[in-house]
Amino acid sequence: MNIWKISILNLKSKPISTFLSIFILSLSIALLLGVQQLKTSFKNQIDTNLGKIDLVIGAKGSPLQLVLASVLHLDNPTGNISYDEAKNISKNSLVKLSVPISYGDNYKGYRIIGTTNEYTSFYNAELENGRKVKKVMEVVLGNTVSKQLNLKIGDTFLSSHGYVENDIDVHSDKFTVVGILKPTQKVIDRLIIANLESFWKLHNHEGKDEDESHTEDHQKAHQEES
């Protein structure tokens, strides 16, 4: 009698133990594959949301928190840098494109950011309806924001301070929706995009050189073209 027959007979003699062993082994393999799939999916999602951003510059603090806050919009900002400092960085010969952002307000839980029209290029986002921001207190909505809040071109709303919806610290100036972006399956779908001047107005800044609040600087490092 060879070892295979002995093994089979042993398995047949202890059916419950055999079943449990096979079940636990199968469960372990499924769990391992599930974790690996989740890891791969999470990595792909992160890479997608990073878009074409090569470098993020902000105030001293946690690098991870800086990326989570200013790129993925999942955390609170580490601190502020002045607009003048952001402009000086953008003049560096190694910087191909510099896009500053200001943030700190929300509408019904969706973050509002003040930036330039170049911001959408990081995510290859295109307009589905309307136009780009041209004036103070105009906004372009990410596709998810538009659908979830049922906002359309021409609608107006009041923003509130912070990243959580509240009825206490509400600004008196109304935003007007002028554009809606096509869905991208990226973080920009969940953002409300205004210009920097809108944030300076909301936070009582008289000029952009005086802005010391909620400013981060996204830098796209210079890449040599072959």
Salt bridges, closest charged atoms under 4 A:
ASP47 OD2 - LYS43 NZ 3.13
ASP84 OD1 - LYS87 NZ 3.65
ASP105 OD1 - HIS161 ND1 3.10
ASP105 OD2 - HIS171 NE2 3.20
ASP105 OD2 - HIS203 NE2 3.49
GLU126 OE1 - LYS182 NZ 3.42
GLU138 OE2 - ARG131 NH2 2.67
ASP155 OD2 - LYS152 NZ 3.97
ASP173 OD1 - LYS201 NZ 3.97
ASP209 OD1 - LYS87 NZ 3.17
ASP211 OD1 - HIS205 NE2 3.45
GLU224 OE2 - HIS222 NE2 3.38
GLU225 OE2 - LYS96 NZ 3.37
